[in-house]
């Protein structure tokens, strides 16, 4: 474990020199312009990947968002793309994760699996067929 900020915490992208530089750039040119800069690049650094994920969490997490009027198929495709990335990362890195982080990840994945378990699929099929 590397020391981060005088504490014995694992080093993360947050707080790294590159992250701080991205935050400074965001403050200087605005988050939308920074997002466009990153999206225009073919390869992103880890800090840029995390920064884009942070923006996605911000937009997808808003209850009242312009994304509510986006085609459902496109939103599902976006989430599928994100899931593919995480699938590849977890498979490739096989990271050691502490129990608290693992618990959080498991909880969020369990919540996100709504719709793919058999009970929810049956409910959605009934709704689709109007058999409720």
Protein Blocks (a to p, Z undefined) as FASTA:
>chain_A
ZZeehiacdddfehpaklmmmmmmmmmnopklmmmmmmmpmbdcfklmmmmmmmmmmmmm
pmbdfklmpcfklmmmmmmmmmmmmmmmmmmnopacdfklmmmmmmmmmmmmgojamklm
mmmmmmmnopZZ
